[in-house]
Every structure is written in structure tokens, then in C-alpha cells.
Amino acid sequence: MKLKTILAVAALLLTNMLFAQKPSPKLLDSSNHTLVMIDHQPQMAFATQSHPIEIIRNNAALISKAAKTFNVATVITSVAAKSFSGPIFSEITEAFPNVKIIDRTTMNTWEDTAAYKAITGKNKKKIVFAGLWTEVCIVGPVLSALADGYEVYFIADACGGVSKEAHDMAVQRMIQAGAHPMTSLQYLLELQRDWARPATYDAVNEIAKEHGGGYGLGIKYAKEMFQAQEGKK
């Protein structure tokens, strides 16, 4: 009886260990999603009032560098770039110099044939959206992708609306429809997830130091303090 109890406990512990090592399928990784960046352009930025535009530019740079570091399938699209809205933010194009930007006339990216083919052609069931404006050019494709059976995420602080209310109502609408909200720094760290992954460790820390606000300052501080202490030994 005692042996049976020991074996049962051992089996339970082993089972818990095995299950503890399996991450949720809801988490993003480098290969299970497509990042879609929409209309990060000057004319769209001029009317954005939900966030300071420098914050959106910083966060757009952060997620662009994250996607590049982890080799995430990425689609970049603009609206009326030549005639009205202007070029995509340089923070994005510098990260993806070889990605062809798909220019549209449609407000809803999902209704543009070229953009739709580019996104769905990546063959990923998860799609992550970020762009301007939240209440128009993000709500449209988010609701459309959900209707087509995709698992949809949006990076709320890399989006912006013409007012805080417009952005907030759009966020609520998307969540109510089943989309998953997240932030830029969360996106970066969710892709890394384990600091024992050396291939991306240094790059992730550099991105965080440059674009991660107080967290980035903390990394710089900790590194310099550690080096100073080591120098005293």
C-alpha cells in the first residue's frame, strides 16, 4: 500500500512537471502569428489625440524591432501614401527595408485584395494588428479577421485615435468581439519569454533599453551597478 502511494505521488509530480512546461496556446511566439502594421503615417498622426504621437512612434519602433529580431511574418500597409497620408514612419521602414509596403484606398485593410492576400498568405491563424486610427483602420480588419475565424490580437499602445474616447470605444468594441488587447513591451517580452534563450537575449535587452521607458532604464542601471560591483572585487 505504501509503495502504491509513493508511485501515485511520483506520477502526480511527474505529470505536473510535464504540464508546467507546456505554455498556453494563447501565447504568441515567433512562428505562430502575423504582425500587421497599418497606416503609421504623418497625416494620420496629425489628428491622433488619444496618445502623444511620440509615444506611438516609440512603440511602433519597439514592435518593429521585436518582429525583426524574432523573424515574425510582417505585413506593412499604408493608405493613399502619395496623394494624402504620406510615408510610413521611418522607425518602421528602417526595421523592414525590404518589406514592400501595400498602399490602399480602402479604410478596412481586409477589403483590399493585395493586403488581404498578403496577410492570409502567411498561413498563420493568429494575427496581431497595430496602427492608426484605432476606431477606423484597426477596428475594420480586426472585426473582419475575427469573422473569418482568425485569433486576433491588437497592440493598444501602438494604436491611436482622433480622441481618447474614440480609441477607448474602439478598444472596448474589439474586446467585446473577441480580440485580445496587449501592449508593445508585452509583445516583445512574450516573444522572448525565457531569458535563457541566448539567440535573442542581447537584442531584446537593447530594444528594451532604447524603447522600454522605465524598464529600459532599469536594465541600464542594473548592468552598470553590477559592473561597478564586479570592478571593486
Backbone torsions as a table, in degrees:
resi	resn	phi	psi	omega
1	MET	NA	-41.8	179.0
2	LYS	-63.1	-41.9	179.4
3	LEU	-62.4	-41.0	179.0
4	LYS	-62.1	-39.2	179.4
5	THR	-65.2	-44.0	179.5
6	ILE	-62.0	-44.1	179.6
7	LEU	-64.4	-38.0	179.8
8	ALA	-65.5	-43.2	179.0
9	VAL	-64.6	-42.5	179.4
10	ALA	-62.2	-41.8	179.2
11	ALA	-64.1	-39.9	179.2
12	LEU	-64.8	-44.1	179.0
13	LEU	-62.8	-43.1	179.4
14	LEU	-63.1	-42.4	178.8
15	THR	-61.5	-44.3	179.7
16	ASN	-63.2	-38.7	179.0
17	MET	-64.6	-42.1	-179.3
18	LEU	-65.6	-43.7	-179.3
19	PHE	-69.9	-32.8	-179.5
20	ALA	-64.9	-23.9	-177.4
21	GLN	-87.4	-4.1	-177.5
22	LYS	-99.9	112.5	-178.3
23	PRO	-73.7	159.6	178.2
24	SER	-63.0	138.4	175.4
25	PRO	-67.0	-10.8	177.4
26	LYS	-77.1	-16.8	-179.8
27	LEU	-75.0	148.4	176.4
28	LEU	-87.0	143.8	168.3
29	ASP	-134.7	-179.9	-171.2
30	SER	-66.0	-20.7	-173.1
31	SER	-113.0	-4.6	-171.1
32	ASN	-103.3	8.5	-177.7
33	HIS	-149.7	164.3	171.9
34	THR	-112.7	132.9	173.4
35	LEU	-93.9	127.7	179.2
36	VAL	-119.2	116.9	-179.5
37	MET	-107.7	123.3	-167.9
38	ILE	-121.3	120.2	164.9
39	ASP	58.5	37.8	169.7
40	HIS	-78.2	81.6	-171.7
41	GLN	-133.0	156.0	-176.0
42	PRO	-56.2	-49.1	-176.5
43	GLN	-62.1	-34.6	176.8
44	MET	-71.6	-36.3	-178.9
45	ALA	-69.0	-34.0	-177.2
46	PHE	-57.0	-35.7	-176.4
47	ALA	-95.6	-0.7	-179.4
48	THR	-75.5	120.7	-176.8
49	GLN	-122.7	-4.7	-177.6
50	SER	-75.0	-27.8	178.7
51	HIS	-138.4	152.9	167.7
52	PRO	-59.6	134.3	-173.3
53	ILE	-64.2	-27.1	178.9
54	GLU	-67.0	-28.3	176.5
55	ILE	-70.4	-42.7	178.8
56	ILE	-64.6	-40.6	177.7
57	ARG	-63.2	-42.9	178.1
58	ASN	-60.9	-44.9	-177.3
59	ASN	-72.0	-32.9	174.3
60	ALA	-63.8	-39.7	176.7
61	ALA	-64.5	-42.1	-178.6
62	LEU	-60.4	-49.7	-176.5
63	ILE	-72.9	-29.3	176.3
64	SER	-64.3	-46.9	179.6
65	LYS	-66.4	-36.3	176.7
66	ALA	-62.4	-47.5	-179.2
67	ALA	-63.0	-39.1	178.4
68	LYS	-66.2	-44.0	-179.0
69	THR	-59.3	-39.9	-175.9
70	PHE	-97.6	7.6	177.6
71	ASN	55.5	45.4	178.9
72	VAL	-77.6	138.0	174.2
73	ALA	-60.0	124.1	-171.9
74	THR	-132.2	135.9	174.8
75	VAL	-120.6	131.4	177.7
76	ILE	-118.7	130.0	-178.3
77	THR	-136.5	147.5	180.0
78	SER	-124.7	169.0	175.6
79	VAL	-124.8	125.4	176.0
80	ALA	45.6	51.6	-174.4
81	ALA	-61.0	-40.6	-175.6
82	LYS	-81.3	-31.2	-172.0
83	SER	-101.6	-17.1	-173.2
84	PHE	-148.2	-52.7	-164.8
85	SER	-93.2	-18.1	178.7
86	GLY	84.2	-178.2	-173.5
87	PRO	-76.1	157.4	173.5
88	ILE	-62.4	144.9	178.9
89	PHE	-48.2	137.7	-179.0
90	SER	-63.1	-27.7	178.1
91	GLU	-59.0	-31.2	-179.5
92	ILE	-83.8	-47.6	-177.3
93	THR	-67.1	-28.7	176.9
94	GLU	-68.6	-33.0	177.6
95	ALA	-74.8	-31.2	-176.6
96	PHE	-127.5	65.9	-176.7
97	PRO	-65.7	-20.7	-176.6
98	ASN	-105.3	3.6	177.8
99	VAL	-87.2	124.7	179.1
100	LYS	-73.5	126.9	179.5
101	ILE	-83.5	129.0	-179.1
102	ILE	-93.4	114.4	-179.7
103	ASP	-92.5	140.8	-174.6
104	ARG	-128.3	168.7	165.2
105	THR	-110.8	-20.3	-177.6
106	THR	-75.9	141.8	172.7
107	MET	-71.4	-35.5	178.7
108	ASN	-93.2	109.8	-179.2
109	THR	-53.8	-34.5	-177.6
110	TRP	-62.9	-22.9	-178.6
111	GLU	-91.3	-1.3	175.4
112	ASP	-92.1	124.1	-173.6
113	THR	-59.1	-47.9	-177.1
114	ALA	-64.8	-43.3	-179.8
115	ALA	-66.9	-43.7	179.4
116	TYR	-59.0	-45.7	179.6
117	LYS	-65.0	-38.9	-179.7
118	ALA	-64.9	-41.6	-178.4
119	ILE	-71.5	-53.3	-176.8
120	THR	-71.4	-23.1	179.1
121	GLY	-69.9	-13.2	176.7
122	LYS	-74.9	-14.1	176.8
123	ASN	58.8	42.0	174.8
124	LYS	-114.3	136.1	-179.3
125	LYS	-83.7	-13.1	175.1
126	LYS	-106.7	137.2	177.4
127	ILE	-129.8	133.6	177.8
128	VAL	-113.3	125.4	-178.2
129	PHE	-110.6	147.5	170.1
130	ALA	-152.5	143.2	178.4
131	GLY	164.2	-173.6	-180.0
132	LEU	-120.7	139.6	-12.4
133	TRP	-92.6	155.0	-177.3
134	THR	-57.9	-43.4	-171.0
135	GLU	-78.9	-8.8	-179.2
136	VAL	-123.8	-68.3	-170.3
137	CYS	-81.6	-8.5	172.7
138	ILE	-103.0	-44.9	178.1
139	VAL	-55.9	-43.7	-176.7
140	GLY	-56.2	-59.0	-179.0
141	PRO	-70.2	-30.3	177.9
142	VAL	-62.2	-50.9	-179.9
143	LEU	-65.3	-35.7	-179.5
144	SER	-69.1	-42.1	178.5
145	ALA	-66.1	-39.1	176.0
146	LEU	-60.9	-42.8	-179.7
147	ALA	-63.6	-27.3	179.2
148	ASP	-89.1	4.8	173.7
149	GLY	94.2	9.4	178.8
150	TYR	-82.5	153.6	171.2
151	GLU	-90.6	120.0	-166.0
152	VAL	-118.1	136.0	176.2
153	TYR	-124.1	155.4	171.8
154	PHE	-140.9	143.0	-177.5
155	ILE	-95.4	99.0	-167.0
156	ALA	-62.7	-36.2	-176.7
157	ASP	-89.8	5.6	168.3
158	ALA	-109.4	12.8	173.2
159	CYS	-117.2	163.1	176.2
160	GLY	-160.2	152.3	-179.1
161	GLY	-121.8	176.6	-177.5
162	VAL	-73.1	-12.1	172.8
163	SER	-155.1	163.9	176.7
164	LYS	-62.0	-40.2	179.2
165	GLU	-62.2	-43.0	-180.0
166	ALA	-60.8	-45.0	178.5
167	HIS	-63.8	-47.9	-176.8
168	ASP	-63.0	-41.7	179.4
169	MET	-66.1	-37.1	178.0
170	ALA	-65.3	-41.6	178.0
171	VAL	-60.5	-46.7	178.8
172	GLN	-61.0	-43.0	-179.3
173	ARG	-60.7	-43.1	-178.9
174	MET	-68.5	-40.3	177.9
175	ILE	-64.0	-43.4	179.1
176	GLN	-61.5	-29.7	179.5
177	ALA	-81.4	-12.3	176.8
178	GLY	116.4	4.6	178.3
179	ALA	-80.6	155.3	-175.6
180	HIS	-106.4	118.9	178.5
181	PRO	-82.5	150.3	174.1
182	MET	-154.9	175.5	178.5
183	THR	-116.3	170.1	-175.4
184	SER	-64.8	-48.6	-179.9
185	LEU	-64.8	-37.0	175.6
186	GLN	-59.3	-41.7	179.3
187	TYR	-59.4	-48.8	179.8
188	LEU	-58.8	-49.7	-174.5
189	LEU	-73.0	-28.2	176.5
190	GLU	-68.4	-33.4	176.8
191	LEU	-70.3	-38.8	179.0
192	GLN	-73.8	-57.3	171.5
193	ARG	62.6	-29.2	-178.0
194	ASP	-140.0	119.2	-178.2
195	TRP	-71.2	-4.8	177.1
196	ALA	-87.6	9.5	177.1
197	ARG	-95.0	95.0	-170.6
198	PRO	-69.4	-25.3	-175.2
199	ALA	-60.5	-31.8	-176.8
200	THR	-118.9	-1.3	-175.0
201	TYR	-55.2	-54.0	-176.7
202	ASP	-64.2	-43.0	-178.7
203	ALA	-63.3	-41.8	179.5
204	VAL	-63.2	-42.5	178.0
205	ASN	-64.4	-37.6	178.4
206	GLU	-67.0	-41.2	176.7
207	ILE	-61.9	-45.2	-180.0
208	ALA	-63.7	-40.2	-179.9
209	LYS	-64.9	-36.9	-177.8
210	GLU	-80.9	-37.3	-170.8
211	HIS	-122.7	-1.0	-171.3
212	GLY	-92.7	15.4	175.8
213	GLY	58.9	-134.3	-178.1
214	GLY	-60.9	-33.4	177.6
215	TYR	-63.1	-42.4	178.1
216	GLY	-63.6	-40.3	176.2
217	LEU	-62.0	-38.3	178.7
218	GLY	-62.1	-39.0	177.9
219	ILE	-63.8	-45.3	178.8
220	LYS	-60.7	-46.3	-178.3
221	TYR	-60.9	-49.4	-177.7
222	ALA	-60.8	-40.9	-178.7
223	LYS	-65.5	-45.1	-178.0
224	GLU	-69.3	-38.5	177.8
225	MET	-65.7	-39.5	178.8
226	PHE	-63.4	-44.6	179.5
227	GLN	-64.3	-37.4	179.5
228	ALA	-65.8	-41.2	178.6
229	GLN	-66.0	-39.2	178.3
230	GLU	-64.3	-35.8	179.7
231	GLY	-67.2	-23.8	-179.6
232	LYS	-80.5	-15.3	-176.6
233	LYS	-78.2	NA	NA
